[in-house]
Amino acid sequence: MKKRLRDKLSEALPSDELSKVYNSFDVIGDIAIIKIPKSNLANEGAIAKQIMASQKNIKTVLTPATRITGDFRVRALKLLAGENKTITTQKESGCSFKVDVEKCYFSPRLSGEHRRIANLVKGGETVVNMFAGVGCFSILIAKTQSKTKVYSIDVNPVAVGCMEENVKVNQVKECVFPLFGDSKDIIQALLQGVADRVLMPLPEKALEYLPYALMALKKTGGWIHYYDFQHAPGKEDPVEKTKLKVAEKLDCMGVRYVFANARVMRPTGPNWYQTVLDIQVTALPSKF
Ligand SMILES: C[S@@+](CC[C@H](N)C(=O)[O-])C[C@H]1O[C@@H](n2cnc3c(N)ncnc32)[C@H](O)[C@@H]1O
């Protein structure tokens, strides 16, 4: 698509302006979201119209008006073309996810990771998803593995509202339990010692919330999927940096564990990476 977008714009824009057009954009349901560099704002209308002309399924083109911020990990969006709306439905791996792209976090770039985790879960497991958003990991797990129980927590009421609808539409009401609130409070109050597996898909809070992930695990241990952002310029290894940071915290708490899998999921900027660790916790100290 990126070539076609630039190719199609080649008649409308001079070549120096064309080179500033970002090569890729996200499509969520029937909404496209494209970043426009400040130096190219004069062409944003032409770029948006070209996206709509070349992809007939797209009804709305938006551009970020702010950076992603705050606990909810959301950003303001500005309408560039099409219907003035921010709610859509994304199809992913046979599931259907309603999302308000302005009021909830959602990234179509996580679909591969949603599938990877769903395939690791075994039938009958209890899973705690500490930062569930509109429920993508939780619902796909329930759809993929029978008899799982997924406690699916988020602190954003709009995300939890979408998650509740998504649970109904995808017919996983018996398996996925949306919970509204701060995951550390909910785990302390309701979910101590219940989980075979805990998901921590919020890099900004993962280290701080690691003790609560351990608290949610069964006394015999289990799995934690830990997500991080790492700055790793030059020869630095982002995966090793995440491992070191997490190992220091786990060692301090007297936890026994193995890093069963550790990898870069994707680059997120110049010298920045999103990493993931699949941590097998083999023994917990008695305080947990
Ligand atoms: C990166 S998003 C999660 C994305 C989601 N797992 C997915 O795959 O689409 C992080 C989510 O954590 C939620 N969040 C932030 N702080 C939280 C907390 N203390 N407890 C529960 N949820 C929290 C945000 O509202 C946001 O929806």
The ligand as a MOL file (V3000), in Angstrom:
LIG
                    3D

  0  0  0     0  0            999 V3000
M  V30 BEGIN CTAB
M  V30 COUNTS 27 29 0 0 0
M  V30 BEGIN ATOM
M  V30 1 C -1.1480 -1.1000 25.9310 0
M  V30 2 S -2.8180 -1.1290 26.4440 0 CHG=1
M  V30 3 C -3.2630 -2.8360 26.3900 0
M  V30 4 C -3.5600 -3.3410 25.0590 0
M  V30 5 C -4.2920 -4.6350 25.0200 0
M  V30 6 N -3.7200 -5.6300 25.8850 0
M  V30 7 C -4.3300 -5.1220 23.5850 0
M  V30 8 O -3.6850 -6.1050 23.2710 0
M  V30 9 O -5.0080 -4.4700 22.7880 0 CHG=-1
M  V30 10 C -2.6760 -0.9280 28.1810 0
M  V30 11 C -4.0040 -0.8820 28.9010 0
M  V30 12 O -3.7360 -0.8660 30.2970 0
M  V30 13 C -4.7350 -0.0870 30.9180 0
M  V30 14 N -4.2170 0.2920 32.2520 0
M  V30 15 C -3.3280 1.2580 32.5730 0
M  V30 16 N -3.0630 1.2340 33.8850 0
M  V30 17 C -3.8020 0.2260 34.4210 0
M  V30 18 C -3.9530 -0.3100 35.7200 0
M  V30 19 N -3.2910 0.2040 36.7580 0
M  V30 20 N -4.7760 -1.3610 35.9060 0
M  V30 21 C -5.4780 -1.8780 34.8680 0
M  V30 22 N -5.3840 -1.4070 33.6060 0
M  V30 23 C -4.5510 -0.3820 33.3760 0
M  V30 24 C -4.9960 1.0490 29.9580 0
M  V30 25 O -6.2580 1.6300 30.1610 0
M  V30 26 C -4.8510 0.3340 28.6020 0
M  V30 27 O -6.1060 -0.0740 28.1100 0
M  V30 END ATOM
M  V30 BEGIN BOND
M  V30 1 1 1 2
M  V30 2 1 2 3
M  V30 3 1 2 10
M  V30 4 1 3 4
M  V30 5 1 4 5
M  V30 6 1 5 6
M  V30 7 1 5 7
M  V30 8 2 7 8
M  V30 9 1 7 9
M  V30 10 1 10 11
M  V30 11 1 11 12
M  V30 12 1 11 26
M  V30 13 1 12 13
M  V30 14 1 13 14
M  V30 15 1 13 24
M  V30 16 1 14 15
M  V30 17 1 14 23
M  V30 18 2 15 16
M  V30 19 1 16 17
M  V30 20 1 17 18
M  V30 21 2 17 23
M  V30 22 1 18 19
M  V30 23 2 18 20
M  V30 24 1 20 21
M  V30 25 2 21 22
M  V30 26 1 22 23
M  V30 27 1 24 25
M  V30 28 1 24 26
M  V30 29 1 26 27
M  V30 END BOND
M  V30 END CTAB
M  END
